[in-house]
Amino acid sequence: MNVLFIRSQNKESIRQACEFRINSHDNMFVVTAITARGTVENLGSYTTYEKAMKVMDMIQWHLDDGVFEMPADDDVEELYSSCEALFDY
């Protein structure tokens, strides 16, 4: 099982996560993690499902690094393009 340290979008917490999901809440798409302790943590909120999926791709690309910082909603497209080129996904 891969475990990844994730810093939340608001930068207030760093959690050790072992499972990730997208949930919809109040017209937003929230990337959540199940931590190593079994708690569910909201990591970041995105305006579209497509942005949330791109963040999930970026999390997957960073599994070998062991650390990932959740991007702000406005930064997803630019960061995704950079990661996509780097990881040749």
Secondary structure, DSSP 8 states (H G I E B T S, - for coil): ---EEEE-TTSS-EEEEEEEEEEEETTEEEEEEEETTS-EEEEEEESSHHHHHHHHHHHHHTTTTSEEE---GGGHHHHHHHHHHHHT-
